[in-house]
Amino acid sequence: MDFQARFESESGVTSLFGQSGAGKTTLTNMIAGLVRPASGRISLGGTVLFDSAKGTNLPVQQRRIGHVFQDARLFPHLSVKSNLTYARWAGRRSGDRNFTEVVELLGLDTLLQRKPATLSGGEKQRVAIGRALLSDPRLLIMDEPLASLDQARRNDILPYLDRLCVDAGIPILYVSHSIEEVARLSNTLVILSDGRTPAFGPVAEMLTRTDLGRATGRHEAGALVHGKVTEVDENWGLTFVDIGGAVLQIPDLAARRGDTVRLRIRARDVALASEPPKGLSIRNAFPAQITSISEETGPYAEILCALEEQTIRARITRASVADLELAVGKEVTVLVKSVAIDRRQRNLV
């Protein structure tokens, strides 16, 4: 593959997103030092890892990059505790990260004396993440860590990844072809397609880019909105989230008043009305202004609507665009079913 990639990101979680074969693993192997690029420059926190022009190519050990793969790769004859401390011992690093803090962060305290053969897939991955953290890395690369797990195991481990992404204190490069994981965990999104990086930037901005449909996949396209919980109605099981200009009513959202959350709303779950409708079961209806209508062939149109500082993305038929006489600048009512909001996509901003 002819590979040409370029991106920059700050601290927090940076996600590499692309379909199978896009080059995600090749790129992370270059960063980790497992594959040597033909040319280019790679730096991490001010340290140059590779620079072809200056002949710099730090060995793998000196790069201090923790790596978590699809399979946990634990030592079967060692206990969980010994697996956790192995990388620190092998690398002869004392490390600043406290063992107890990592155990608590990943919920491993009841697993320390067990062997890998007795662990579930999700538990093994949590141990692998802990081992990588305890190796005193400057960067943690997570290469599709949930790809080998079924949905139930993914749901088990995602809350731990939520905490990890907030509390790890080091940059994380998260590789995935799941837009669900990317939307939930990342701050910065890098799109990778055919060995190229056509775009990168804040995740909320990238998910509303209608020109990246081929790379991101139209079926799961949507938008991220940020808001604050203003009320919890325990009688009806509804949580009210103020997203600025509108208050969403969301069922079964495990959040408390005052919590800051972000939610993913898929474009295919959004409808538009030219005037406020009446007599609907849909509880989320709010005004917004159209800022973009994609020019495409085929039956569908991608529409972006502005709600104060946030963007909602809708996918409707081109016939509906014509029937409703939709145009950039027009005020519309956005309709979102409460049950359609992806509740798994909540986490602290």
C-alpha positions in Angstrom: 0.0 0.0 0.0 1.2 3.5 -0.9 0.9 5.1 2.5 0.8 8.9 3.1 -0.6 10.0 6.5 -0.4 13.2 8.4 -2.2 14.4 11.6 -1.7 16.3 14.8 -3.5 16.0 18.1 -3.4 17.3 21.7 -3.7 15.4 24.9 -6.7 13.1 25.5 -8.0 10.4 23.2 -7.2 10.4 19.5 -9.1 7.9 17.4 -7.9 6.4 14.2 -11.1 5.4 12.3 -11.3 3.6 9.0 -12.7 0.5 7.4 -10.8 -2.8 7.3 -7.7 -2.4 5.2 -7.5 1.3 5.6 -4.0 1.1 7.1 -4.8 1.7 10.8 -2.5 -1.0 12.2 0.3 -0.1 9.7 0.2 3.5 11.0 0.3 2.5 14.7 3.2 0.1 14.0 5.1 3.0 12.5 4.5 5.2 15.6 5.5 2.3 17.9 8.7 1.6 15.9 7.6 -1.8 14.7 7.6 -0.6 11.0 10.1 1.9 9.6 8.5 4.5 7.3 10.3 5.2 4.0 10.3 8.9 4.9 8.6 11.4 7.2 8.6 12.6 10.8 7.0 11.3 14.0 7.1 13.2 17.3 5.5 12.6 20.7 5.3 15.3 23.3 8.3 17.1 22.0 10.4 13.9 21.5 11.2 13.1 17.9 10.7 9.3 17.4 11.5 9.2 13.7 12.9 11.8 11.3 14.2 10.5 7.9 15.8 13.8 7.1 17.9 13.8 10.2 18.4 10.0 10.4 16.5 9.7 13.7 14.8 6.4 14.5 14.4 5.6 18.2 14.4 1.9 19.1 11.1 0.5 20.3 12.1 0.4 24.0 13.2 4.0 24.0 9.8 5.2 22.6 8.0 4.0 25.7 4.7 3.3 24.0 2.3 0.9 25.6 0.4 -1.3 23.2 -3.0 -3.1 23.7 -4.0 -5.5 20.9 -7.2 -7.3 19.9 -6.1 -10.3 21.9 -4.9 -9.7 25.4 -1.6 -11.7 25.0 -1.3 -12.5 28.7 1.1 -15.1 30.1 -1.1 -18.1 30.9 1.2 -19.4 33.7 1.2 -16.1 35.6 -1.4 -14.7 37.9 -3.2 -11.5 37.0 -1.0 -9.6 39.5 2.2 -11.0 37.9 0.9 -10.2 34.4 0.3 -6.6 35.5 3.8 -6.1 36.9 5.7 -8.0 34.2 6.2 -5.1 31.7 7.5 -2.9 34.5 9.9 -5.6 35.7 11.1 -6.5 32.2 11.7 -2.9 31.3 13.4 -2.2 34.6 11.2 0.9 35.1 10.0 2.1 38.5 7.3 4.2 37.0 5.2 6.9 38.5 1.9 5.2 38.2 0.6 3.5 41.4 -0.2 -0.2 41.1 -3.3 0.2 43.4 -4.6 3.2 41.4 -4.5 1.1 38.2 -6.2 -1.9 39.8 -9.0 0.4 41.1 -9.3 2.3 37.8 -9.9 -1.0 35.9 -11.7 -2.9 38.6 -9.1 -5.6 38.9 -8.9 -6.0 42.7 -10.9 -9.3 42.8 -8.9 -10.8 39.9 -5.4 -10.5 41.1 -4.8 -14.1 42.2 -6.6 -15.7 39.2 -5.0 -17.1 36.0 -5.9 -15.8 32.5 -7.7 -19.1 31.7 -10.3 -18.3 34.3 -11.1 -14.8 33.0 -13.7 -13.6 30.5 -12.6 -11.8 27.3 -13.4 -8.4 28.8 -11.5 -9.2 32.0 -8.5 -10.2 30.0 -8.5 -7.0 28.1 -8.7 -5.0 31.3 -5.7 -6.8 32.5 -3.8 -6.1 29.3 -4.7 -2.4 29.5 -3.4 -2.4 33.1 -0.2 -4.1 32.2 0.4 -1.4 29.5 -0.3 1.4 31.9 2.1 0.0 34.4 4.9 -0.1 31.9 5.2 3.7 32.3 4.3 4.7 28.8 4.3 8.1 27.2 1.6 7.0 24.9 -1.0 4.2 25.0 -2.0 2.6 21.7 -5.1 0.6 21.8 -5.5 -1.4 18.5 -9.1 -2.4 18.2 -9.2 -3.7 21.8 -12.9 -4.7 21.6 -12.9 -6.3 18.2 -12.7 -9.8 19.5 -15.5 -9.4 22.1 -19.2 -10.0 21.7 -21.6 -7.1 22.3 -22.3 -8.1 25.9 -18.5 -8.2 26.7 -18.1 -4.8 25.0 -20.8 -3.3 27.1 -19.0 -4.7 30.2 -15.7 -3.1 29.4 -16.8 0.2 27.9 -17.5 1.9 31.3 -13.9 1.1 32.3 -12.6 2.6 29.0 -14.7 5.7 29.8 -12.9 6.1 33.1 -9.5 5.3 31.5 -9.9 7.9 28.9 -10.6 10.6 31.5 -8.2 9.5 34.3 -5.2 7.9 32.5 -3.3 11.1 32.4 -1.4 10.2 29.2 -2.4 10.5 25.5 -4.2 7.5 24.1 -4.3 6.5 20.4 -7.5 4.5 19.9 -7.8 2.4 16.8 -11.3 1.3 15.7 -13.6 0.7 12.8 -16.6 1.1 15.1 -18.1 4.6 15.0 -19.9 3.8 18.3 -16.6 3.4 20.2 -15.1 6.4 18.4 -18.0 8.7 19.3 -18.0 7.6 22.9 -14.4 7.7 23.7 -12.4 10.2 21.6 -11.6 13.9 21.6 -9.9 14.0 18.3 -10.9 11.9 15.2 -8.5 11.0 12.4 -10.1 9.5 9.3 -7.9 6.9 7.5 -8.8 5.6 4.1 -6.7 3.7 1.6 -3.5 4.7 3.4 -4.4 8.4 3.4 -5.7 10.7 6.2 -8.3 12.9 4.3 -9.3 14.7 7.5 -8.7 15.1 11.2 -10.1 17.3 14.0 -12.5 17.4 17.0 -14.7 14.4 17.0 -18.0 16.3 17.0 -16.9 18.4 14.0 -15.7 15.4 12.1 -18.9 13.4 12.6 -21.0 16.1 10.9 -18.7 16.3 7.8 -21.0 15.2 5.0 -18.1 15.0 2.6 -16.5 12.0 4.5 -19.4 9.5 3.9 -17.3 7.0 2.0 -14.7 6.9 4.7 -16.9 7.0 7.8 -19.9 4.9 6.5 -23.3 6.5 5.9 -25.3 4.0 7.9 -24.0 5.1 11.3 -23.4 8.7 10.5 -24.7 11.2 13.0 -23.8 14.0 15.4 -22.5 14.4 18.9 -24.2 16.9 21.2 -23.1 18.1 24.6 -25.4 19.0 27.4 -26.0 19.2 31.1 -28.6 17.1 33.1 -31.2 19.5 34.5 -33.8 17.1 35.8 -34.4 13.5 36.5 -38.0 12.3 36.5 -37.9 9.0 38.3 -41.7 8.5 37.9 -41.4 8.3 34.1 -37.8 7.2 33.9 -36.8 10.2 31.9 -33.6 12.4 32.2 -33.8 16.0 30.9 -30.6 17.2 29.2 -30.2 20.8 28.2 -28.1 21.0 25.0 -28.4 24.7 24.5 -31.6 25.9 22.8 -33.4 22.6 23.5 -33.9 20.1 26.3 -33.8 16.5 25.3 -35.9 13.9 27.2 -33.9 10.6 27.4 -35.1 7.3 29.0 -32.9 5.2 31.2 -29.9 7.5 31.2 -27.8 6.7 34.3 -26.9 10.3 35.1 -27.6 12.8 37.9 -28.6 16.4 37.9 -25.6 18.6 37.1 -23.8 15.9 35.1 -22.2 17.0 31.9 -22.8 14.4 29.1 -22.4 13.9 25.4 -24.8 11.9 23.3 -24.7 10.5 19.8 -27.8 11.1 17.6 -27.8 9.1 14.4 -28.8 11.0 11.2 -31.2 8.2 10.2 -33.1 8.7 13.5 -33.8 12.4 12.9 -36.8 13.8 11.0 -37.6 17.4 10.0 -40.8 19.3 9.8 -41.5 22.6 8.1 -43.6 23.7 11.0 -44.1 22.5 14.6 -46.3 19.3 14.5 -49.0 18.5 17.0 -50.3 15.2 18.4 -47.0 13.2 18.2 -45.5 10.7 20.6 -42.1 12.1 19.8 -41.0 14.1 22.9 -37.9 15.7 21.4 -39.0 18.5 19.0 -37.1 21.8 18.8 -36.4 24.6 16.3 -33.2 24.8 14.3 -31.9 26.4 11.2 -30.6 24.5 8.1 -26.9 25.3 7.4 -26.2 22.7 4.7 -27.9 20.4 2.3 -25.7 17.9 0.5 -25.8 17.7 -3.3 -26.0 14.0 -4.0 -27.4 11.6 -6.5 -29.5 8.7 -5.2 -32.5 8.9 -3.0 -31.1 10.5 0.2 -29.9 14.0 1.2 -27.7 14.8 4.2 -28.8 17.9 6.1 -27.0 19.8 8.8 -29.1 22.0 11.2 -27.7 24.5 13.7 -28.9 24.7 17.3 -27.0 27.6 18.9 -23.4 26.2 19.0 -24.3 22.6 18.2 -25.1 20.7 15.0 -27.7 18.1 14.3 -27.4 15.8 11.3 -30.4 14.4 9.4 -30.7 12.0 6.5 -34.0 12.3 4.7 -35.1 11.6 1.1 -34.4 14.1 -1.6 -38.1 13.9 -2.4 -38.9 15.2 1.1 -36.4 18.0 0.6 -38.3 19.1 -2.4 -41.8 18.6 -0.9 -40.9 20.7 2.2 -39.1 23.2 0.1 -36.1 23.0 2.4 -33.2 25.3 1.8 -30.1 26.7 3.6 -31.2 29.3 6.1 -34.7 27.9 6.5 -36.1 27.4 10.1 -37.3 23.8 10.7 -38.5 21.7 13.6 -36.1 18.8 14.4 -37.7 15.6 15.6 -35.8 12.9 17.5 -37.4 9.9 19.2 -36.2 9.5 22.8 -35.6 5.9 22.3 -33.4 6.6 19.2 -30.7 8.5 21.1 -27.8 6.1 21.5 -27.7 5.9 25.3 -24.4 3.9 25.2 -22.8 7.1 23.9 -22.9 9.0 27.1 -19.8 10.0 29.0 -18.2 12.9 30.8 -17.0 15.6 28.5 
